[in-house]
Structures are given as C-alpha cells and as structure tokens.
Amino acid sequence: MKGNFVAYYRVSTDRQGRSGLGLEAQQRAVQSYLNGGDWFLVAELTEVETGRVEFIAVDNPHANKLTLHILAAVAQHEREMIAERTKAALQAARHALIGLREGAAVIPLRG
C-alpha cells in the first residue's frame, strides 16, 4: 500500500471499549492490510458507541439520510462510468498503436 491513511476503530458497547479486545483486533487488521508498505498513518480515530451518533456532512449540513444515500449512489455510478470510459479510451489507444505498427494510416483527432 502507498499513501496516507486514517484508521477508524469502532466498538458497539462501553464494555467492549474497556476490554480493548475488539479494538486490538481492528488495529491488527489495519496493520495487516497496510502491510508495512510505503504509507503513513496520519490519524487513528477510536469510537466507543454508547448511543446513536448523528452524521452531518459539513459541506451539506441540511442533507438528510436519503439525500446522502442518493448522492453516494450517484457518486458510485459516476465512478463506474469513468472507469468504463477510461478502459475504452485505453483500448482505442492500444488499437491505434497496433495500427501504426502495421503501417495503417491513423488520422489524429482534434478536439
């Protein structure tokens, strides 16, 4: 793994938080995932859930759960569409290179 990461550890009860066992297992899982690579753990956040926590998006504080769910679904769809367009563009570039190698005429596109 490369890059900067923030670890988020969470247990559901105060008792689990006091025992530390669930948190230790999560910490080991994070260390195993990052596997000593070229990364930096910039922060670790530990939450012991003792009640309901309300999530507020600071850049859209009036958004409710439905709005956030829809925005997340749209973002996921856009990510998938970008991936498809990128794959298609790479495939077209490969075909163009193959055509150049075989002496085929390739007319560059101007945009």
Helices and strands as residue ranges (DSSP letters): E 2-11, H 14-19, H 21-34, E 38-48, H 65-101
